[in-house]
């Protein structure tokens, strides 16, 4: 039972870190153009 008092805060901190990194990546435009890269591979320039 004492392990749960250690694991729950660790899980909350890790979850919060992943959410913060995702919000940061969205704010920096990481996910703006998801269609151009796959199409660029198929074009014959």
C-alpha positions in Angstrom: 0.0 0.0 0.0 2.9 2.4 0.7 4.1 1.9 -2.9 1.0 3.6 -4.2 1.8 6.7 -2.3 5.1 6.9 -4.3 3.8 5.8 -7.7 0.8 8.1 -8.0 2.8 11.3 -7.6 5.4 10.0 -10.1 2.6 9.2 -12.6 1.1 12.6 -12.2 4.4 14.4 -12.7 5.2 12.3 -15.8 1.7 12.9 -17.2 2.0 16.6 -16.6 5.4 16.7 -18.2 4.1 15.0 -21.3 1.1 17.3 -21.5 3.4 20.3 -21.1 5.7 19.1 -23.9 2.8 18.5 -26.2 1.4 22.0 -25.6 4.9 23.4 -26.1 5.3 21.5 -29.4 1.9 22.6 -30.7 2.7 26.2 -29.8 6.0 26.1 -31.7 4.2 24.8 -34.9 5.4 21.2 -34.8 2.1 19.9 -36.1 1.2 22.6 -38.6 1.9 20.9 -41.8 1.3 17.1 -41.6 0.5 16.5 -45.3 3.4 18.1 -47.1 6.2 15.7 -46.0 4.5 12.5 -47.2 3.4 14.1 -50.4 6.9 15.4 -51.0 8.3 11.9 -51.0 5.9 10.9 -53.8 6.7 13.9 -56.1 9.3 13.5 -58.8 11.1 16.9 -58.8 
